[in-house]
Amino acid sequence: MSERIVVDPITRIEGHLRIEAQMEGDRIAKAYSAGTMVRGIEIILRGRDPRDAWAFAQRICGVCTLVHGLASIRAVENALDYTIPPNAQLIRNLMSGAQYVHDHVMHFYHLHALDWVDVVSALGADPKATSELAQSISSYPKSSPGYFADMQKRLKDFVESGQLGIFANGYWGHPAYKLPPEANLMAVAHYLEALSWQRDVAKLHTIFGGKNPHPNFLVGGVASPIDLNSDSAINAKRLAQVQEIINKMQVFVDQVYIPDLLAIAGFYKDWGARGEGLGNFLTYGDFPEKGMDDPSSFLIPAGAILNRDLTNIHDVDMNAADEIQEYVSHSWYDYDGGKNGGLHPYDGETSLNYSGPTPPYEQLDVEQSYSWLKSPRWKGHAMEVGPLARVLMLYATGHEQTQELVNMTLSKLDVPVDALFSTLGRTAARGLETKIIGDMMQGWHDNLIANIKAGDTKTFNEKLWDPSTWPKQAKGVGFMEAPRGALAHWIVIEDGIIKNYQAVVPSTWNAGPRDQNGQPGAYEAALQDNHTLHDTQQPIEILRTIHSFDPCIACAVHVTDPDGEELIKVKVR
């Protein structure tokens, strides 16, 4: 009988994800992805004022708080045909861009690098040789032998205390680790460095949004007035702080993240031939220069790529009933019409009729329902979303900087173009787009300063704020490219309140289970793509591919009791 390996939980961050891999010898034959946590933000939103929706929608996730707030705001603005001032758009781009840079750096060092970096091996490194290695790949000033000796001592203290803390539960010493001790020490030092760095860069959200996480938003603009003479508004001092944060982001990305990424990838070129799976990629588009109603001004274009064909970009219609649909044939949900039909999010249902196993259990019944995640499809196709999809879209549509960065990476690593479609390519794409977005932030900041100097300080459009001017019925979609991929919130408004609300999030696209046709989701397909395991008791290969997507499952699972009754009421005063 073939062995089934269970990794539960597999995430190092939000939510609970279970992976089961059916083995044939040492090869993964089939894989199954199960979200094992249920939430109900969409149900909580029904009957509420749509102008308040963002504050609840942000709580879908404790990490990606900004992106859910922004998607919710855009959904209401789209439904009510509500435009925002140019300054508001620039501030939103800056806040979203900061989320990208912060999120991607933290993911690489704290959630993914330890799949490739052997922490315990770093104890045997020579700090002087580590310094020489670091200086050979970057001009980052913190690269002296003393710096690395200090970092090594901090790590040694962790180990000798018997409490590895943040470095616990790793497969240290696993034969799949290939870095020399000095490269391991360099990466661990930068892991610790990034912990301090992220505290400073998160301040951009507090400047424009008042706090982080869960910064403040506002339908019709941003909740940050501009008045250079006021201590309680965006003034010259705060704009200078934003510039300092952008500078700090760019230095760390250029001098630490990208050099480390390329150095580590050079030891794992074989991972450029495994972990793709679907070959289908989807983007909604984002970072508008002229507003959400002008997709031609988006930095990241919208589109779908099928079967790796970068010469044919398919249009995506967020409102078409036959394009984006969610299926529940293998989910612990039922639709009123049964389990086999798909629903567009405007007609989407979030109800609970659980009949699955009660933990603890040995294996999922994968022939039946096995996940709290739904199965989104675009025109019937399972799609991958995220950094790789975006970089491929930018590359295919001729974005000059993307083409230069991708070609540089392929040349430096000496791998073919096909290596883009892999676990290695997915990890590299995340770093490259961090560079792209970080550089774009300077332009958005410069444009904001120019507008202010020209006398334009408006950040809010009060039109339609009066519900008496709203149509009796309205619906809209707020979409964006969140760090983990294509994110959209669909809203239906009747008589000034929310009638239906559905969020289809990146981890639903990527981590969802099989559909009614047996078509696997992106995680499942990626694990079925050329994966063999050194040791089934330490399946680090599974971690490498799943973590390359940056899973965050809290967003993807949609609280009611088993009878569908409301458990709690939340009042806004």
CORQUIBEL-V854899 format. One record per pair of residues at least 4 apart in sequence whose ideal C-beta (glycine too) atoms are under 6 Angstrom apart, sorted by the first residue. I is the first residue (numbers start at 1). GAP is how many residues later the second one is. If there is no record, write none. Layout:
BEGIN
i->I gap->GAP
i->I gap->GAP
END
This chain:
BEGIN
i->2 gap->21
i->2 gap->22
i->3 gap->20
i->4 gap->16
i->4 gap->18
i->4 gap->359
i->5 gap->16
i->5 gap->531
i->5 gap->534
i->6 gap->14
i->7 gap->12
i->7 gap->535
i->8 gap->10
i->9 gap->7
i->9 gap->8
i->10 gap->7
i->10 gap->9
i->10 gap->536
i->11 gap->4
i->11 gap->6
i->11 gap->540
i->12 gap->99
i->13 gap->98
i->13 gap->539
i->14 gap->47
i->14 gap->48
i->14 gap->49
i->14 gap->538
i->14 gap->540
i->15 gap->22
i->15 gap->538
i->15 gap->539
i->16 gap->20
i->16 gap->21
i->17 gap->534
i->17 gap->536
i->18 gap->16
i->18 gap->18
i->19 gap->523
i->20 gap->12
i->20 gap->344
i->21 gap->7
i->21 gap->10
i->22 gap->7
i->22 gap->8
i->24 gap->5
i->26 gap->506
i->26 gap->507
i->27 gap->505
i->28 gap->499
i->28 gap->503
i->31 gap->493
i->31 gap->496
i->31 gap->497
i->32 gap->334
i->33 gap->478
i->33 gap->488
i->33 gap->490
i->33 gap->491
i->34 gap->330
i->34 gap->336
i->34 gap->337
i->35 gap->336
i->35 gap->337
i->35 gap->338
i->35 gap->518
i->35 gap->521
i->35 gap->522
i->37 gap->520
i->38 gap->334
i->38 gap->519
i->39 gap->518
i->39 gap->520
i->40 gap->519
i->40 gap->520
i->41 gap->19
i->42 gap->308
i->42 gap->459
i->42 gap->460
i->42 gap->516
i->43 gap->307
i->43 gap->517
i->44 gap->12
i->45 gap->8
i->45 gap->11
i->45 gap->453
i->45 gap->456
i->46 gap->452
i->47 gap->450
i->48 gap->4
i->48 gap->450
i->50 gap->26
i->50 gap->443
i->50 gap->448
i->51 gap->168
i->52 gap->520
i->53 gap->4
i->53 gap->19
i->54 gap->15
i->54 gap->18
i->54 gap->19
i->54 gap->163
i->57 gap->11
i->57 gap->15
i->58 gap->7
i->58 gap->10
i->58 gap->11
i->58 gap->156
i->60 gap->8
i->60 gap->495
i->61 gap->493
i->61 gap->494
i->63 gap->489
i->64 gap->418
i->65 gap->148
i->65 gap->149
i->66 gap->29
i->66 gap->33
i->66 gap->149
i->67 gap->415
i->67 gap->420
i->69 gap->148
i->70 gap->410
i->71 gap->407
i->71 gap->409
i->71 gap->416
i->71 gap->418
i->72 gap->417
i->73 gap->144
i->73 gap->146
i->74 gap->4
i->74 gap->404
i->75 gap->401
i->75 gap->402
i->75 gap->403
i->75 gap->414
i->75 gap->416
i->76 gap->143
i->77 gap->5
i->78 gap->398
i->78 gap->399
i->78 gap->400
i->79 gap->395
i->79 gap->396
i->79 gap->397
i->79 gap->412
i->79 gap->414
i->80 gap->384
i->80 gap->394
i->82 gap->138
i->82 gap->382
i->84 gap->4
i->84 gap->5
i->84 gap->137
i->84 gap->377
i->85 gap->136
i->85 gap->373
i->85 gap->374
i->85 gap->376
i->87 gap->364
i->87 gap->372
i->88 gap->133
i->88 gap->134
i->88 gap->371
i->90 gap->354
i->90 gap->357
i->90 gap->358
i->91 gap->117
i->91 gap->131
i->93 gap->4
i->93 gap->194
i->93 gap->351
i->94 gap->347
i->94 gap->350
i->95 gap->110
i->95 gap->113
i->97 gap->340
i->97 gap->344
i->98 gap->4
i->98 gap->106
i->99 gap->4
i->100 gap->4
i->100 gap->337
i->100 gap->383
i->101 gap->148
i->101 gap->333
i->101 gap->337
i->102 gap->96
i->102 gap->99
i->103 gap->380
i->104 gap->326
i->104 gap->330
i->105 gap->89
i->105 gap->152
i->106 gap->4
i->106 gap->92
i->107 gap->4
i->107 gap->5
i->107 gap->443
i->108 gap->4
i->108 gap->5
i->109 gap->4
i->109 gap->82
i->109 gap->85
i->112 gap->435
i->113 gap->4
i->113 gap->74
i->114 gap->56
i->115 gap->428
i->115 gap->429
i->115 gap->432
i->116 gap->148
i->117 gap->67
i->117 gap->70
i->118 gap->54
i->118 gap->59
i->118 gap->66
i->119 gap->48
i->119 gap->53
i->119 gap->69
i->120 gap->52
i->121 gap->60
i->121 gap->63
i->122 gap->33
i->122 gap->62
i->122 gap->63
i->122 gap->66
i->123 gap->33
i->124 gap->57
i->125 gap->5
i->125 gap->56
i->125 gap->57
i->125 gap->60
i->127 gap->18
i->127 gap->21
i->127 gap->22
i->128 gap->17
i->129 gap->53
i->130 gap->18
i->130 gap->52
i->130 gap->55
i->130 gap->56
i->131 gap->12
i->131 gap->13
i->131 gap->14
i->131 gap->17
i->133 gap->49
i->134 gap->9
i->134 gap->52
i->135 gap->8
i->137 gap->122
i->137 gap->126
i->138 gap->117
i->138 gap->121
i->140 gap->115
i->140 gap->116
i->142 gap->5
i->148 gap->37
i->148 gap->41
i->151 gap->38
i->152 gap->33
i->155 gap->33
i->156 gap->4
i->158 gap->6
i->164 gap->4
i->171 gap->367
i->171 gap->369
i->174 gap->364
i->174 gap->366
i->175 gap->359
i->176 gap->358
i->176 gap->364
i->178 gap->89
i->179 gap->4
i->179 gap->5
i->179 gap->88
i->190 gap->66
i->190 gap->70
i->197 gap->55
i->200 gap->48
i->201 gap->44
i->201 gap->48
i->202 gap->10
i->204 gap->38
i->204 gap->41
i->205 gap->4
i->205 gap->7
i->205 gap->10
i->206 gap->5
i->206 gap->6
i->207 gap->31
i->207 gap->35
i->208 gap->16
i->209 gap->6
i->209 gap->7
i->210 gap->6
i->211 gap->4
i->216 gap->7
i->218 gap->4
i->218 gap->5
i->220 gap->240
i->220 gap->241
i->221 gap->238
i->221 gap->239
i->221 gap->240
i->222 gap->237
i->224 gap->10
i->225 gap->8
i->225 gap->234
i->226 gap->8
i->226 gap->231
i->226 gap->233
i->227 gap->6
i->228 gap->7
i->228 gap->8
i->234 gap->4
i->246 gap->195
i->246 gap->196
i->249 gap->189
i->250 gap->4
i->250 gap->188
i->251 gap->4
i->252 gap->4
i->253 gap->4
i->253 gap->181
i->253 gap->182
i->253 gap->185
i->258 gap->173
i->261 gap->170
i->262 gap->150
i->265 gap->148
i->269 gap->146
i->271 gap->152
i->271 gap->153
i->272 gap->143
i->272 gap->147
i->272 gap->150
i->272 gap->152
i->274 gap->255
i->274 gap->256
i->274 gap->257
i->275 gap->147
i->275 gap->148
i->275 gap->251
i->275 gap->254
i->275 gap->270
i->276 gap->145
i->276 gap->146
i->276 gap->253
i->277 gap->248
i->277 gap->249
i->277 gap->252
i->278 gap->104
i->278 gap->106
i->278 gap->244
i->278 gap->247
i->279 gap->28
i->279 gap->29
i->280 gap->26
i->280 gap->101
i->280 gap->103
i->281 gap->24
i->281 gap->103
i->281 gap->108
i->281 gap->111
i->282 gap->22
i->282 gap->96
i->282 gap->101
i->282 gap->103
i->282 gap->107
i->282 gap->204
i->283 gap->19
i->283 gap->20
i->283 gap->106
i->283 gap->107
i->283 gap->110
i->283 gap->203
i->284 gap->18
i->284 gap->195
i->284 gap->202
i->285 gap->10
i->285 gap->13
i->285 gap->15
i->285 gap->16
i->285 gap->17
i->286 gap->14
i->286 gap->194
i->286 gap->195
i->287 gap->12
i->287 gap->13
i->288 gap->4
i->288 gap->9
i->288 gap->10
i->289 gap->8
i->290 gap->4
i->290 gap->7
i->300 gap->90
i->300 gap->181
i->301 gap->92
i->301 gap->96
i->302 gap->14
i->303 gap->10
i->303 gap->90
i->304 gap->10
i->304 gap->12
i->304 gap->74
i->310 gap->86
i->317 gap->6
i->318 gap->159
i->318 gap->161
i->321 gap->23
i->323 gap->55
i->323 gap->56
i->324 gap->54
i->325 gap->17
i->325 gap->19
i->325 gap->52
i->326 gap->17
i->326 gap->48
i->326 gap->50
i->327 gap->15
i->327 gap->48
i->327 gap->188
i->327 gap->189
i->328 gap->5
i->328 gap->7
i->328 gap->11
i->328 gap->46
i->329 gap->10
i->329 gap->11
i->329 gap->186
i->329 gap->187
i->330 gap->39
i->330 gap->40
i->330 gap->183
i->330 gap->184
i->331 gap->38
i->331 gap->40
i->331 gap->43
i->332 gap->22
i->332 gap->24
i->332 gap->37
i->332 gap->40
i->334 gap->19
i->335 gap->14
i->337 gap->4
i->340 gap->176
i->343 gap->4
i->343 gap->5
i->345 gap->145
i->345 gap->157
i->345 gap->159
i->346 gap->129
i->346 gap->144
i->348 gap->154
i->350 gap->208
i->351 gap->213
i->352 gap->208
i->352 gap->212
i->356 gap->13
i->357 gap->4
i->364 gap->6
i->366 gap->4
i->370 gap->143
i->371 gap->142
i->372 gap->185
i->373 gap->135
i->373 gap->138
i->373 gap->139
i->373 gap->183
i->374 gap->134
i->374 gap->138
i->375 gap->137
i->375 gap->138
i->375 gap->140
i->376 gap->128
i->376 gap->132
i->376 gap->133
i->378 gap->5
i->382 gap->137
i->382 gap->139
i->383 gap->126
i->384 gap->5
i->384 gap->138
i->385 gap->4
i->385 gap->100
i->385 gap->101
i->385 gap->121
i->385 gap->124
i->386 gap->98
i->386 gap->99
i->387 gap->42
i->387 gap->43
i->387 gap->46
i->388 gap->38
i->388 gap->41
i->390 gap->43
i->391 gap->4
i->391 gap->38
i->391 gap->41
i->391 gap->42
i->392 gap->4
i->394 gap->5
i->394 gap->8
i->395 gap->7
i->395 gap->8
i->395 gap->11
i->401 gap->35
i->405 gap->27
i->408 gap->4
i->409 gap->19
i->410 gap->5
i->415 gap->4
i->419 gap->5
i->419 gap->6
i->420 gap->5
i->421 gap->4
i->423 gap->121
i->423 gap->122
i->423 gap->125
i->426 gap->122
i->427 gap->121
i->433 gap->4
i->434 gap->4
i->451 gap->5
i->452 gap->5
i->464 gap->5
i->467 gap->29
i->473 gap->21
i->474 gap->19
i->475 gap->17
i->476 gap->15
i->477 gap->11
i->477 gap->13
i->478 gap->11
i->479 gap->9
i->480 gap->7
i->482 gap->5
i->482 gap->24
i->484 gap->22
i->484 gap->66
i->484 gap->68
i->485 gap->21
i->487 gap->18
i->487 gap->19
i->488 gap->16
i->489 gap->14
i->490 gap->12
i->491 gap->10
i->492 gap->7
i->492 gap->8
i->494 gap->5
i->504 gap->4
i->505 gap->50
i->505 gap->51
i->507 gap->4
i->507 gap->44
i->507 gap->45
i->507 gap->46
i->507 gap->48
i->507 gap->49
i->508 gap->4
i->508 gap->48
i->510 gap->12
i->510 gap->13
i->510 gap->39
i->511 gap->12
i->511 gap->45
i->512 gap->9
i->514 gap->4
i->514 gap->6
i->515 gap->4
i->520 gap->4
i->520 gap->5
i->523 gap->23
i->526 gap->19
i->527 gap->4
i->527 gap->18
i->531 gap->10
i->533 gap->6
i->533 gap->8
i->543 gap->4
i->546 gap->5
i->559 gap->8
i->560 gap->4
i->561 gap->4
i->561 gap->6
END
